[in-house]
Every structure is written in C-alpha cells, then in structure tokens.
Amino acid sequence: MNLVIATRNPHKLSEIRALFLAPGLHIFSAFDFPDIPDVVEDGATLEENAMKKARALADGTGYWALADDTGLEVAALDGAPGVYSARYAGEPVDYAANNAKLLRALRDAGDRSAVFRTVIAFAHPDGTTHSVEGCCPGRIADAPRGEHGFGYDPLFIPEGYDQTFAELSAEEKNSISHRGRALEKARAWWALIG
C-alpha cells in the first residue's frame, strides 16, 4: 500500500517516518511529487488545514495521503498562536523569530501553560477521509534551551519534565509529543483499513 505524507519539512517528515512504520507500506512525501503545489493553509482550525492538504495530495497523486497541522496554544495568549503557529512572526517561516515573538508576548505573563496540538488527516482519492488528534500539555520556558528538534521545541517543556523538547532525545520526544500521540492513533486507524 502507498501513503504520501503531505510535507516538505524534512524534520517533520523524519519524525513521521520514524513513528509510522508498517509492513508493506511504501511511504512517499511531497518531495516525491514536486509538481503538486503547496496548499494555502487558510483554514480556521488545525483540522481544516490538515484535511485540505490531505485531500489535495490524495487527488494529485491517486494515493492515500496523510497531512497534519500543529499548533501551540498558550493560555495567557487566549490560545494563540494556535492555527498561526508556523507563521506567528510572519512570512517566510522563521523558527527563531517565532520563538522571540512568543517570549516577548509572555514577558509579563504569570501563566506560561500551553498545549501543543496536532491533527492528522487522511484522505483517499475516492473521497474517504478520517482525522485524529494528539495533545501534549506543558509550559513555555523563559528562554530557548536545547539543540534538538525544530519550531517551538527550544521553548516547550512538556508536563512532568524539566527539559524542553529540544533538550530531549528524538526517541524520548516522539514517545510523549503531540505528534507522537496523534501518530499512534493514526497508526491504529490505518491498521484497521490496511
């Protein structure tokens, strides 16, 4: 069976491939289909964006497609940056600028609690769709720490830990992360249809 992952982000692709291995499954990515344009992520929710990407790739390739959208929801910012997390500091995507903007926004905040949320959507060219969600509660650090991961990983401290995602090994992060939890649910659903 073939599955196309709707991303051109090598970090995300690596995480998904590591967590979504299955016998007889051939995994491709958007890198393998350069003629299919990127989808504008203008949905009002993470699920809308993930589904929009999955549908576009399924229709363009003729294969099952998996797409995700992830947002960091910070309590003191009324859930922001949320659906705008990747482009919080503007275009083009700049992880360091996003982190700097978040720290500025939280400079005087007493509550630094946050939730990382990932929605994974599946789509098939026949119109079949399914989505799952994974969450990881935690808090925002006072300054970036760690060398691993990407995005907000240097700032996000998962609940029950003192280290940021960027200070954890990839294996440890994947076992507790929002994306890891969503992928576990995605794998379970995939096993039912495969």
C-alpha positions as CSV (number, residue, x, y, z in Angstrom):
1,M,0.0,0.0,0.0
2,N,1.2,3.5,-0.7
3,L,0.9,6.6,1.5
4,V,2.0,10.1,0.7
5,I,2.9,12.4,3.6
6,A,1.9,16.0,2.8
7,T,5.0,17.8,3.9
8,R,8.2,19.4,2.5
9,N,9.6,19.9,6.0
10,P,12.4,17.4,6.4
11,H,12.2,17.5,10.2
12,K,8.5,16.7,10.3
13,L,9.0,14.0,7.6
14,S,11.7,12.3,9.6
15,E,9.5,12.3,12.7
16,I,6.5,10.9,10.9
17,R,8.5,8.2,9.1
18,A,10.1,7.1,12.3
19,L,6.8,6.8,14.1
20,F,4.7,5.5,11.2
21,L,6.4,2.3,10.0
22,A,4.2,-0.6,8.9
23,P,5.0,-3.8,7.0
24,G,4.2,-3.5,3.3
25,L,3.7,0.3,3.5
26,H,5.5,2.4,0.9
27,I,5.9,6.0,2.3
28,F,6.3,8.9,-0.1
29,S,6.3,12.6,0.6
30,A,5.5,15.8,-1.2
31,F,9.2,15.9,-2.1
32,D,8.4,12.9,-4.5
33,F,5.7,15.0,-6.2
34,P,7.3,18.4,-6.9
35,D,4.7,19.3,-9.5
36,I,1.9,19.4,-6.9
37,P,1.7,22.9,-5.5
38,D,1.8,23.7,-1.8
39,V,-1.7,24.2,-0.3
40,V,-2.5,27.5,1.2
41,E,-3.3,26.9,4.9
42,D,-6.1,29.3,5.4
43,G,-8.4,27.1,7.4
44,A,-9.9,28.4,10.7
45,T,-8.8,25.2,12.5
46,L,-6.0,22.7,12.5
47,E,-8.3,20.0,11.3
48,E,-9.4,22.2,8.3
49,N,-5.8,22.8,7.3
50,A,-4.8,19.2,7.7
51,M,-7.8,17.9,5.7
52,K,-7.3,20.5,2.9
53,K,-3.6,19.4,2.5
54,A,-4.5,15.6,2.6
55,R,-7.3,16.0,0.0
56,A,-5.1,18.0,-2.4
57,L,-2.3,15.4,-2.2
58,A,-4.6,12.4,-2.5
59,D,-6.3,14.0,-5.5
60,G,-3.0,14.9,-7.1
61,T,-1.2,11.5,-6.6
62,G,-4.0,9.0,-6.6
63,Y,-2.7,7.5,-3.3
64,W,-3.8,7.7,0.3
65,A,-2.4,10.9,1.8
66,L,-1.6,11.9,5.3
67,A,-1.3,15.5,6.4
68,D,-1.0,17.2,9.7
69,D,-1.3,20.6,11.2
70,T,0.1,21.5,14.5
71,G,-0.5,24.5,16.7
72,L,0.9,25.7,20.0
73,E,-1.9,27.1,22.2
74,V,-0.7,29.4,25.0
75,A,-3.2,30.0,27.8
76,A,-2.0,33.6,28.6
77,L,-2.5,34.5,24.9
78,D,-6.0,33.1,24.7
79,G,-4.8,30.1,22.6
80,A,-2.5,32.0,20.3
81,P,-0.6,31.4,18.2
82,G,-2.7,28.3,17.5
83,V,-3.5,27.8,13.9
84,Y,-1.0,30.5,13.0
85,S,1.9,28.9,14.9
86,A,4.2,28.3,11.9
87,R,3.9,31.9,10.7
88,Y,3.5,33.6,14.0
89,A,6.2,36.1,13.2
90,G,5.2,36.5,9.5
91,E,6.4,35.1,6.2
92,P,8.6,33.3,5.5
93,V,8.5,30.8,8.3
94,D,11.3,31.7,10.8
95,Y,11.5,29.5,13.9
96,A,13.9,31.9,15.8
97,A,11.6,34.8,15.0
98,N,8.5,32.9,16.2
99,N,10.2,32.0,19.4
100,A,11.4,35.5,20.0
101,K,7.9,36.9,19.4
102,L,6.4,34.4,21.8
103,L,8.9,35.2,24.5
104,R,8.1,38.9,24.1
105,A,4.4,38.3,24.3
106,L,4.9,36.3,27.5
107,R,7.4,38.7,29.1
108,D,4.9,39.7,31.9
109,A,2.7,36.6,31.9
110,G,2.3,34.7,35.2
111,D,0.7,31.8,33.5
112,R,3.0,30.1,31.0
113,S,0.9,27.0,30.5
114,A,0.5,25.8,26.9
115,V,-0.7,22.8,24.9
116,F,0.8,21.5,21.7
117,R,-1.9,20.1,19.5
118,T,-1.6,18.0,16.3
119,V,-4.4,16.9,14.0
120,I,-3.6,14.2,11.4
121,A,-5.9,13.9,8.5
122,F,-6.1,11.0,6.0
123,A,-7.7,11.3,2.5
124,H,-8.2,8.9,-0.3
125,P,-9.0,9.9,-3.9
126,D,-12.4,8.2,-3.6
127,G,-13.4,10.8,-1.0
128,T,-12.8,8.8,2.1
129,T,-11.4,10.9,5.0
130,H,-10.5,10.4,8.6
131,S,-8.8,12.5,11.3
132,V,-7.2,12.1,14.7
133,E,-5.8,14.4,17.3
134,G,-2.9,14.3,19.8
135,C,-2.1,16.8,22.5
136,C,0.8,17.4,24.9
137,P,0.3,19.8,27.8
138,G,3.2,21.8,29.2
139,R,4.6,25.2,29.7
140,I,6.8,27.8,28.0
141,A,10.3,28.3,29.2
142,D,11.8,31.7,29.9
143,A,14.5,31.3,27.2
144,P,15.3,28.8,24.4
145,R,17.1,25.7,25.6
146,G,18.5,22.7,23.7
147,E,19.8,21.8,20.3
148,H,17.3,19.2,19.0
149,G,14.0,19.4,17.2
150,F,12.6,22.4,15.4
151,G,9.9,25.1,15.8
152,Y,9.0,25.9,19.4
153,D,10.9,22.8,20.7
154,P,13.5,25.0,22.5
155,L,10.7,26.7,24.5
156,F,8.2,24.0,25.2
157,I,8.6,22.0,28.4
158,P,6.2,19.0,28.4
159,E,4.2,18.3,31.6
160,G,6.2,16.1,34.0
161,Y,9.6,17.2,32.6
162,D,12.1,19.9,33.4
163,Q,13.7,19.8,29.9
164,T,12.4,21.4,26.7
165,F,11.6,19.2,23.7
166,A,14.8,20.4,22.2
167,E,16.8,19.0,25.2
168,L,15.2,15.5,24.9
169,S,16.4,12.8,22.5
170,A,14.3,12.3,19.4
171,E,13.1,9.0,20.8
172,E,12.0,10.5,24.1
173,K,10.3,13.4,22.5
174,N,8.4,11.2,20.0
175,S,7.2,9.0,22.8
176,I,5.4,11.9,24.6
177,S,4.8,14.5,21.9
178,H,1.5,15.7,20.4
179,R,2.6,14.4,17.0
180,G,3.7,11.1,18.5
181,R,0.3,10.7,20.2
182,A,-1.6,11.6,17.1
183,L,0.5,9.2,15.0
184,E,-0.2,6.4,17.5
185,K,-3.9,7.0,16.9
186,A,-3.3,7.3,13.1
187,R,-1.4,4.0,13.1
188,A,-4.2,2.3,14.9
189,W,-6.7,3.6,12.4
190,W,-4.5,2.7,9.5
191,A,-4.2,-0.9,10.7
192,L,-8.0,-1.2,10.5
193,I,-8.1,-0.2,6.9
194,G,-4.8,-1.8,5.7
